[in-house]
Amino acid sequence: MSDDITYDIFKDDPVGSPLWIEAVQGLERAMNRMEELAAAEDCEYYLFCSQVGKIVRRMRRRSPRPDEKPGDKSRKMAG
């Protein structure tokens, strides 16, 4: 039954307001798509189900911060 439900993906805009991204049918597909989006951009994403009227999942990128760059370490070691 959850494959028949359409989920809306939102993200926070720069001031923290929700910004609609796209609608995806099926919970598994919607979660996979949200993971793809979260991997590419540093902001929080929300999966909203209008059928139940609530956010069913939140996700933020988990990759390392760009403040630790490989080039920075090599320069420090050489200097």
C-alpha positions as CSV (number, residue, x, y, z in Angstrom):
1,M,0.0,0.0,0.0
2,S,2.8,2.5,0.7
3,D,3.9,2.2,-3.0
4,D,0.6,3.9,-3.9
5,I,1.3,6.9,-1.6
6,T,3.1,10.0,-3.0
7,Y,5.6,11.7,-0.8
8,D,6.8,15.3,-1.1
9,I,10.4,16.1,-0.6
10,F,11.2,19.5,0.9
11,K,14.4,21.2,2.0
12,D,15.2,24.3,4.1
13,D,16.0,27.4,2.1
14,P,18.8,29.7,3.3
15,V,16.4,31.4,5.8
16,G,15.0,28.1,7.1
17,S,11.7,28.1,5.2
18,P,10.6,24.9,3.6
19,L,11.2,24.7,-0.2
20,W,9.3,22.0,-2.2
21,I,11.7,19.9,-4.4
22,E,9.6,17.1,-5.9
23,A,7.0,14.4,-5.4
24,V,7.9,10.7,-5.5
25,Q,5.6,7.8,-5.4
26,G,6.4,5.0,-2.9
27,L,8.2,5.3,0.4
28,E,11.3,3.4,-0.6
29,R,11.8,5.4,-3.8
30,A,11.1,8.6,-1.9
31,M,13.7,7.8,0.8
32,N,16.3,6.8,-1.8
33,R,15.7,10.1,-3.7
34,M,16.0,12.1,-0.5
35,E,19.3,10.3,0.3
36,E,20.6,11.3,-3.2
37,L,19.7,14.9,-2.7
38,A,21.1,15.0,0.8
39,A,24.4,13.6,-0.4
40,A,24.8,16.5,-2.8
41,E,24.0,19.5,-0.7
42,D,24.5,20.6,2.9
43,C,21.0,21.3,4.1
44,E,18.2,19.4,5.8
45,Y,15.6,17.5,3.7
46,Y,12.1,16.4,4.8
47,L,9.9,13.7,3.5
48,F,6.2,14.8,3.9
49,C,3.2,12.5,3.5
50,S,0.1,14.6,2.8
51,Q,-2.1,11.5,3.3
52,V,-1.2,11.5,7.1
53,G,-0.4,15.2,7.2
54,K,3.1,14.9,8.8
55,I,6.8,14.7,8.1
56,V,7.8,11.0,8.0
57,R,11.6,11.4,7.7
58,R,14.3,14.0,8.0
59,M,17.8,13.8,6.6
60,R,21.0,15.9,6.6
61,R,24.2,15.2,4.6
62,R,26.6,13.1,6.6
63,S,29.8,13.6,4.6
64,P,32.8,15.4,6.1
65,R,33.0,19.1,6.2
66,P,35.1,20.9,3.5
67,D,37.2,22.6,6.1
68,E,39.6,19.6,6.1
69,K,41.0,19.5,2.6
70,P,43.8,17.1,1.5
71,G,45.7,20.0,-0.1
72,D,45.8,21.9,3.2
73,K,47.4,19.0,5.0
74,S,50.1,18.5,2.4
75,R,51.0,22.2,2.5
76,K,51.3,22.1,6.3
77,M,53.6,19.0,6.1
78,A,55.8,20.6,3.4
79,G,56.2,23.9,5.2
